[in-house]
Amino acid sequence: MNPKSAEAFESRGMVLCSLRDFAAGLSDIDKAIALDPKLATAYANRGLAKCQNGDYGGGRFDLNKAIELDPTKEEFYHLRGQIELKNRNDAEASVERQLKIGGEE
């Protein structure tokens, strides 16, 4: 692997994340971003990986950065929408649970 290729680090990072090795995968994607801070796909992929690892706030932040860098990528908006939907569903589930515990249903 070319140690100066942001794309190579990004690709390897995504493979590692798909194998659920988020620490190593995110580390590689971080290296990709360090090598090329304008690589929008790296931010989007890091955002996706963060969400898959439960960090929805970090994922949304990275997807916002990806959109800032390349506002023409439809996929980035789709991924950000999925995160926002997941956060909404989690919030609704928490409120429902609170109401059940409090006996206010």
Secondary structure, 3 states (H helix, E strand, C coil): CCCCCHHHHHHHHHHHHHCCCHHHHHHHHHHHHHHCCCCHHHHHHHHHHHHHCCCHHHHHHHHHHHHHHCCCCHHHHHHHHHHHHHHHHHHHHHHHHHHHHHCCC
